Amino acid sequence: MPWDDAGMPALTRDTGAKPLPQQAPAPTRPGAAPSQYERHGVRVVVARGAYDMDSITPLADALDAAVRKGPKVILDASGITFADSTLLNLLILTHQAGALRVVAPSPQLRRLCEITGVDGLLEIRDSVDDAAVS
């Protein structure tokens, strides 16, 4: 490694080069904003897209608002394409705040629930109507 006259590695001295531009924040993943509606007097939150640490906030806000409106909440998870432990944590927290029903999880989400044991805690249903009357 070359050294400058002050005994510092040449890579650390001020060369007058302009700093690299700041990286733009990552865009929110498409479909991360959930929609909501009511079915049989129960709030239904419809999630679409991938959910991880960077994209969970809109879904967390929607589930929190739904729990505040009524004790029973349905999450239509049929459109979730990716989920990690961040989503699992949110599902557990929502379950603790109210009666959560998870509807039609994707195979990846269902498997994640199975291998972590969360499927024994959550009520997983095949349809919104089934979840609303259970």
C-alpha positions in Angstrom: 0.0 0.0 0.0 1.5 3.4 -0.9 2.1 5.9 1.9 2.1 9.6 1.8 4.6 12.0 3.3 2.8 12.1 6.6 3.0 8.4 7.0 -0.7 7.8 6.3 -2.0 5.3 3.7 -2.4 7.2 0.4 -6.1 6.1 0.2 -7.0 8.2 3.3 -5.5 11.5 2.3 -7.7 14.3 0.8 -7.3 14.0 -3.0 -9.9 16.7 -3.8 -12.2 14.1 -5.3 -15.9 14.7 -4.9 -17.8 12.5 -2.4 -20.0 9.8 -3.8 -23.7 10.8 -4.1 -26.0 9.7 -1.3 -27.9 6.6 -2.2 -31.6 7.2 -2.6 -33.9 5.4 -0.1 -35.2 2.1 -1.3 -38.7 2.5 -2.8 -41.6 0.8 -1.1 -42.3 -2.5 -2.6 -45.3 -2.6 -4.9 -48.4 -3.7 -3.2 -47.2 -3.1 0.3 -50.1 -0.8 1.1 -52.9 -3.0 2.4 -56.6 -2.3 1.8 -59.5 -2.8 4.2 -63.2 -3.6 4.2 -65.8 -5.0 6.5 -67.4 -8.4 6.2 -70.1 -9.7 8.6 -69.2 -6.9 11.0 -65.5 -7.9 11.1 -62.7 -5.7 9.7 -60.7 -7.4 6.9 -57.2 -6.3 6.0 -56.0 -7.4 2.6 -52.2 -7.7 2.3 -50.4 -7.9 -1.1 -46.8 -8.2 -1.8 -43.6 -8.8 0.2 -43.4 -8.0 3.9 -40.1 -7.7 5.7 -38.4 -5.1 8.0 -38.4 -2.5 5.3 -42.0 -2.8 4.2 -44.0 -3.9 7.2 -45.1 -0.5 8.5 -48.2 0.0 6.3 -49.5 -3.4 7.2 -48.7 -2.9 10.9 -50.6 0.4 10.8 -53.6 -1.2 9.1 -53.8 -4.1 11.5 -53.5 -1.7 14.5 -56.3 0.4 13.2 -58.5 -2.7 12.6 -57.9 -4.0 16.1 -58.9 -0.6 17.5 -62.2 -0.8 15.6 -63.2 -4.2 16.8 -61.8 -7.2 18.8 -61.8 -9.5 15.8 -59.6 -8.9 12.7 -59.2 -10.9 9.5 -55.9 -10.8 7.5 -56.4 -11.9 3.9 -52.9 -13.2 3.3 -53.6 -14.8 -0.1 -51.6 -12.0 -1.8 -48.5 -12.2 0.3 -45.6 -13.2 -1.9 -42.8 -13.1 0.7 -42.8 -13.0 4.5 -40.1 -13.2 7.1 -39.9 -13.1 10.9 -41.0 -9.5 10.8 -44.4 -10.5 9.6 -44.6 -13.4 12.1 -43.9 -11.0 14.9 -46.6 -8.6 13.7 -49.1 -11.5 13.5 -48.3 -12.6 17.0 -48.6 -9.0 18.4 -51.9 -8.6 16.5 -53.2 -11.9 17.9 -52.3 -10.7 21.4 -54.2 -7.4 20.9 -57.4 -9.1 19.5 -58.8 -12.1 17.8 -56.8 -12.5 14.6 -57.8 -14.9 11.8 -55.4 -15.4 8.9 -57.0 -16.3 5.6 -55.5 -18.3 2.7 -51.8 -17.8 3.4 -49.5 -18.5 0.5 -47.6 -21.8 0.7 -44.4 -19.9 1.7 -46.2 -18.1 4.6 -48.0 -21.3 5.7 -44.7 -23.1 5.8 -43.1 -20.3 7.8 -45.9 -20.6 10.3 -45.6 -24.4 10.5 -41.8 -24.5 11.0 -41.9 -21.8 13.7 -45.0 -23.2 15.4 -47.0 -20.0 14.9 -49.7 -22.1 13.2 -50.6 -23.5 16.6 -51.2 -20.0 17.9 -53.0 -18.4 15.0 -56.3 -19.4 13.6 -55.8 -20.0 9.9 -58.9 -20.3 7.7 -59.5 -21.0 4.0 -61.9 -18.1 3.3 -62.9 -14.7 4.6 -66.5 -15.9 5.2 -65.3 -18.8 7.2 -63.0 -16.6 9.3 -65.8 -14.0 9.9 -68.2 -16.5 11.4 -65.7 -18.5 13.4 
